[in-house]
Amino acid sequence: MDNGPWTKQTKPIRVRIFFRNLGLVAAFFTALYISSGCNEATILGRELIPGKDFVNGEDTIITDIITHNIWKVDSAVFTGRGNYNKVLGSIVDDPLFGRTHAFVYTQMSLPSNAYSWQGTNQQLDSVVLSLSVRGYYGDSLSPQTFRVYRMNEPDFRVDSNYRYYQALKYNAGELLGTATVIPRNLKDSVSVYGVKEGPQLRIRLSNAFGTQLLQQTSTTGFTNDSTFRAFLRGFAIVPDTMLSTNRTMLYLDMTEPENYLTVFYKNSENDSLQTHFSFGGAAAHANYFVRNPMGSQSAQYLNTNRPEGDSLLFLTAAPGFYTRITIPNLENFPNAVINKAELVVTEISTGTGDLDNIYSEPDYLFLMQYINGDTTRPVIDYGNPQNPNQPYFGGDKTEVNVGGVKVSQYKFNIARFMQFLLRKQETNTGFKLEALSPRNIDVQRVKAGGGIHSQYNLKLRIIYTKL
């Protein structure tokens, strides 16, 4: 399940549109929680709204839909610069989607230029790396082990951007620290020397490394951030990827104040000193994210290019799996006033067998229109991307009962697209269906019925008035 942020028990904000444009994402969030103020007539145009008696109204369901699951590198997903949300962890037992691993790379900054330790005769007590935790996905009670290594990436820089599939270099022979945690326990605040701080992952590092830090002076590694990063290029936080208990992803936020390296030490005058090396705005950061569906059910349905399409849909938050939808001959639908055109996506779940009780489905899906090759744009019903009418367009998760089984369902209103298609003002070039998250990288997933599934098939319901 998806638990985060910690501050509320209600559903967190979880929606992201990957137009790779932060302005559009902000607009989507606004549309979710602010009433659009539009009535049906202003959305569709008054000429598209039939009289209330629906005398000539007809209702039909189109099921001749071809669906293909696609998995390919998403070169638009970056993890450096302004992308401060990170995922960290390992999932090894998802029977539907396989294995997923996420590493985090980060630097810390000096407390000040020409920094010096206080007093004389400094002695180390301990050194701890802290990372701000804002939630988790998966099994909250399953232990997860993390290891910290010293990076040796030659040019790890704050002004560089890193794609999610770029594995950065670290010295696997220089293990600095290890921690095994229960994710649920990370939701609690912690007290550090009597000061209450927000939820965080704390990893104690080796005394040998702490001693190296104490040996630095204002004229060596602590002269400025450049000399500090020549001494310490960064940390690689690496989850264990082998244990069968790995069933969790942590959500980190590098903008929070709990991201720092703390050295606890004493000198000849004071036996309780500490120094923070904070993340700050000048520190480089990146996320390495890997999916491996091998051996899972989804592996049989990815990139198949079957002429008849795939009977099952496998959708993940980006970067991951999405679906291309083709509706043959939709442009030849009889000329009519389209009162409603609703694309319906229905989850297929066997409950505990699919581990859906642990790995929850996304709260939102999103539908885009293909226009040329892999190029997409928002469906016209979505409205102005800067000020979208998402409540009308849909895509949010609802719970329905199908044959006595409770499953998630997602609906999209594409009535305007359908009407424009009949007017020859749109083209029938297909749709892209994907899961959404407000995070740059996420792991929510859902299995749904494809176009040729016998019971939970993807369908387009059209209510129309003949002309």
N, C-alpha and C positions, 0 to 999 in steps of 0.2 A: 504494500500500500504506500501511498504518497503522503508523507507527514511533514509539513512545513509550510510557511514559517511557524515557529513555535508560539508566536504571540497570540494566536487565535485558535479556537477549536472549530470554527466554521471553515468552510472551504477557502483555501488560499487562492490568490490570483494566479492563474496558471496558463494564461492564453498568450500565444505568440504567433505572429504571422511572419513567415520567412520570406518577406520581400527584400530581406537584407537591408532594411532601412528603418532606423530607430524612430523616425517620425511617424511612419506608418504603423509601427508596433504601438506607439503611444496612442495613436488615433483608435486603434482597435480596442485597447483597454478602456478608453473613454466610452466608446460605443457600447461596451458590455454593461457598464454600470450607470449609464446616464440614459434616460428615456429619449428616444429619437423624436418624439412628438409628432411623428408622421402617422396619418391614418392610411387605410388600404388604398384609398383613391390617390393620395399623393405619391404613394410608392409605385403603383402600377400605371398610373394615369387613368383618369376617369373613364376613358373610352374602353378600358380593359375590364371594368367592373360591371358585371351583369346586374340586371334587376334582381330584387330580393326573391322573386318567385322562382328563378332558375327554370322557367318553363322549358327552354330548349337546352338546358344543361345536360351534359353527358360526362360520365366518369369512366376512365380507362386506365389500365396499368400496363406499362411497357416493361417486359422482362427480357427482351432480346438485346442484352447488354453484354459487351465483351470487356473483361477486366484482366489486366496483366500486372503482377507484382514486379516492381523494379528495385534493384539494389545497385547503386553506383556511387562513386566518390562524389561528395558534394563540396566542390571547391569554393563555395561561397561561405562556408562556416569557418570563421576565424576564432581564435581563443586568446589572443594577446590584446594589447592596447586597452581599448575601453570595454572589453568583454570580461568583466570581473567575476561573474558567476561561474563557479567550477563544479564539476562532479568528480567524486573520488570514491573508488571502491571496485568490487568485483562481484559479478553474478555468474555462477557456473552451472546452474541446474534448471534453467528455464526450458521446459520441454517443447515450447512453441517457438522460441526465438534464439535459443542457444546461449552462448557465453558473451558477456560484455565486461570490459575492463576499462578503468579510467585512472590515469596518473595525473598528478599535479606537479608543476615545476614553478618555483618562486624564488625571488631574491628578497632580502631584507636590507634596510638602510641604516646607516650610522645614526646614533642619537644626535650628533653634531659633527661638523668638520673639526679636525685636529682633536678628536675625542681622547680623553685620558681617564683611566680608572681612578677612583677616589683613593686618597691616602697612599700608604706604602705597605709592602709585604702582603699583597693580595693573595688570598687562598680561595680556591673554588669550592662552592657547596654543590651546585648542580646547574645544568643548562637545559632549558625546556623550549621546544618549538610548539607554538600555539596557532591553531587555524580556526577561524570562525565557522561554526556549523549552524545552518539555518533550516535543516530538515533532512529527511532521508526517504528513500524509496526501497521497498522490499520488506525483508523480514527484520523486524525491530529487535528480536531476541537472539538472532544468530550472530555469534562473534565474528569480528572482522579484524584481521591483522594488517598493520601498516608498517612499512620500513622507510627510513630516511637515509638517503645517500647524498654524497657530495657530488655536485654537478661538475662536469668538465666540458660542457658545450662551449666551443671556442668563442662564440660571439652572441651570447645570450643578452639581449638588449631590450630596454623598455620601449624603444621606438620601433621595434620590429613586431610584425604581426605573424602569428603562427597558425597554420591550419591544423585541424583536429587530428589529422593522420600523421603529423610530424613527430616522430619519437626523438626527443633530445637526448644528448649524451650525459651519462653519469658514470661514476666509478663504482661498479658493482662490487669491487673489492674493498671499498671504504664505507662500510655500514656505520652510520652515525647513531642510530637509535631505532627501537622497535616498540610498538604498542599494540595490544589486543584489547578491543573495546566491544561493548554491547551498544549498538546504535541508540536504543531507547534511552540509555543513561545519559547520552549526550544532549538531551533536551533540557537538562537542568543547568541553571547558572552555577558558577563556581566561585569560591572565595580564595583569593590569592593574597596572602599576607593581610587578611582582614578586609580586603577590597572585593566587593561583589562584581563579577564580570559575567558577560553573556555566555551562552553555550559555546563550547569549543572542544576541539580535539587537541589533547596535550600529549606530546611525545617527548619523553626524556632522552636527551642525547648523551653521548659518552663523555666521561670525564676527560679523556684524552683530547677530544675536540674542544671542550671547555678550556682546558689548559692552553691550547693553541690560541684561543681568543684572548686569554689573560696575558699572553706574551706580546700581543700587539700594542703598539704605542701610537702617539699622535704623529710620529715621524716615520712610521712604517705602514702597517695595514689600515690604520685609523686616520690617515691624513685627510682623506675625503672619500666620497662614494666610489670613485674610480679605483683608488688603491685598495679599498675594502673589497671590491668585486674582483680585483686581481688576486686577492688572498682567498676569497670565498665567492665563487661564481654563482652559487645558488644551491637550492635543495631540490632533490627529486623525491617526492612522496609517492611511494609505490605500494599498492595493495598486494597482498598475497593472492595469487591467481590459481592456486592448485587445490586448496582445501575444499571439500564438499560443503562446508558450512558457509561458504562465501555466497551471500544472498542479498547484499545491500549496496546501495549507492548513497553516499552522503552528498548533500548540497552545501557548498561553501560559498561565502561571499567575501571577496578580498577587499571590499571597501569598508568592512567593519573594523572597529578598533582592536578586536581580539586577535588580529594577525600580527604576531611578533615572535622574536626570539628573545628569551629572557635568560640572563646570566645572574645567578644568585651567588654572592661571594661575601667575603669578609676581609677586613684589613686589620692592622694593629690597633686601630681605635674603635672600630665598629664591626660587630659580628652579624649584622643583618642588612646587607646591601643588595640592591638589584639594579640591573640596567636593561632597558628594552631596546632592541633593534627592530623597529617597526617596519611593516610592509611599505607604507608611504606611497607617494605618487610617482617616485622615480625608480621603482623596482620593476624588473621584468617579471612576466608571469605567462604561463601557457598551460593548456590541457591536452593530454594525449588520450584519445578515445578509440577503442577498438570493439567492433562487433564480429562475432564468429558464429554463424548459424549452423555450422557443420554438425550433423547428427540430430538436429531439431526438426520439427515438422515443417517449419518455414523453408528449410533448405530445398524441399521438394517443389516449391512453388515460386522460386525467385528466378527472374530472367528466363522464363521458359519459352516465351514467344509462341506458345501453342495457338494455332489459328482460332480455336474455340474459346480461348481464354482460360483463366484460372478459376476454379470453383471456390477457392478460399482466398481471402484477402488478409495480408499481414502488414499492419501499419504500425510504425513507431514514430516517436518524436525524432526530429532531425538531430544529427545526421543518421539516416537509416533507410527504412523501407517505405515505399509509397506505391500507389496504384495508378495506372493509366486506364481511364474509362473511355470506351468507344461505344456509341449508340448508333448502329448502322441505320441509314435512311431516316433519321429523325427529321431532317429537313423536308421530307415528303409527307409529313403529318397533314391531315386535311386542314384547309384554311378555316380558321376559327378565332374567336376571342378566347384567349387563355385566362381562365379565372384562377387557376392554381396549377403549378407544376412542381412537384415535390420529389426530390431524390432521397431515397430512404436506405440507410446503411444499418444493418442489424448484426450485432455481435453473435458469435457462436462460442458457447462456453460449456465445458463439462465440469466447471467448478474446481474442486480440489485436484482433479486429475491434470488439469492444465495449469495449476497453481495460480489461477486467477484471483484467489483470495489473498495471495501474497504480492503478485505483480499486477497491479491494477491498470485498468484501461484509462486512456486520456480523457480529460473532461471536455475537450473540444477537438473536432476535426475541421479541416479547411479544404475548400474546393476552389481550384483555379482552372482557368480555361487555357488550353493550348492554342497558340496562334501560328507558330512556325517551328517545326522540329520540337526541341525541348523548351523553347521559349514560352512563357506563360504570362497571363495577366489576370487581374481579378474578374470574376464573372460580373456582368453588368448589374445584377441584382444586389451585389454587395454594396453598391453605391460608390461615392467618391472615396478613394482610398485614404484621403486626408481626414475625412469625416464619415466613416462608413456606417451603414445601417445594419449592424450585425444582428440585433434582435430579430429583424425581419428575415435576414438571409439565413440564419440558423447555424447549425453545426455543433451546438451544445449537446451534451449527453443527457439523455432521459432514460428512465428505467421502464421497461415494458414486460409484459408477461406473454410469452410465446409458447403455446402448448404446455402450459404449467411451469415453464422455466423462466425465471427472471433474468433478463439480459439487458445490455445497454443498446440504445438506438440513437442514431444521429440523422437529422433531416435537414435538407437544404431546399430553400425556395428559389427556383430558377424560372419563375413565370415570365419575367421580363425578357430573359434570354430566349425563352421558347417563342414568345410573341415576335421578337425581333428576327428570329430565325425564319419564321413563317413569312415575314415581310422581306426576306432576302437582305436584311440589314445585319445579320450575324452569319457565322459559318460553323458548320458542324465538324469541328476539328478535335473534339474530345476534351476530357477534363483530367486534371491531376488531383488526386485525393491524398491527403497526408494528415498526420497528427500534429497538434500544436502544443507548444509550451512557452512560457515567458522566458525560459532559460535558453541560452545559446545552444547548449547541449543537454539532452534529457533522455530518459530511458522508458517512459511510459509506452505501453503497447496494447494492441487489441487485434484479435482474430475475428474476421467478419465474413459474411457470406458473399461470394462473388456472383458474377452474372449468371453462371450456370449451376449454382447450388440448388439442390432440390427443395429445400425448405426455407432457408434464411437468405435467399438470393437478393442481390441488389435490384431495386426496382424504381421506376419512375412513374409516379401517379399523376395523371393530368385530368383536371376538371375543366371543361371547355364548353363554349356555346357556339354551335355551328352558325356560319354566315350564309 
